Amino acid sequence: MATTLYGLANCDTCRKARNWLARFGIEHGFVDYRDQRPSPEMLVQWKDALGGWDAMVNKSSTTWRNLPPARKAAASDAEWKLLLREYPQLIRRPLVVTDDGSVSQGFSDNGFKKRFGIG
């Protein structure tokens, strides 16, 4: 199963997830949101898989808190796509996509064991 992690290279949680995958011999690629911004289509696919825009966004982040209220009030897909392409660091990380189309966010040892069938 091909696995791609999306996140930020300097994110501690992303580094932990990448180290975990390497430790268990799971081949994976890593894409830094800032270097390769997700396409609008990809953002919509992730949103649909994760249960909506609110589920994708880290609203406790400094970036979110520093946004003007009008930007936080995104109401349409177009507004969300624009916001997340401009501020990809708002996307909860790591975002994990496998070639079967499965999408998940976050990292925990037990969560990854379950996700990757390690017993």
Buried (B, 14 or more C-beta within 10 A) or exposed (E): EEBBBBBBEEBEBBBBBBEBBEEEEBEBEBBBBEEEBBEBEBBBBBBEBBEEBEEBBBEEBEEBEEBEEEBEEBEEEEBBBBBBBEBBBBBBBBBBBBEEEEBBBEBEEEBBEEBBEEE
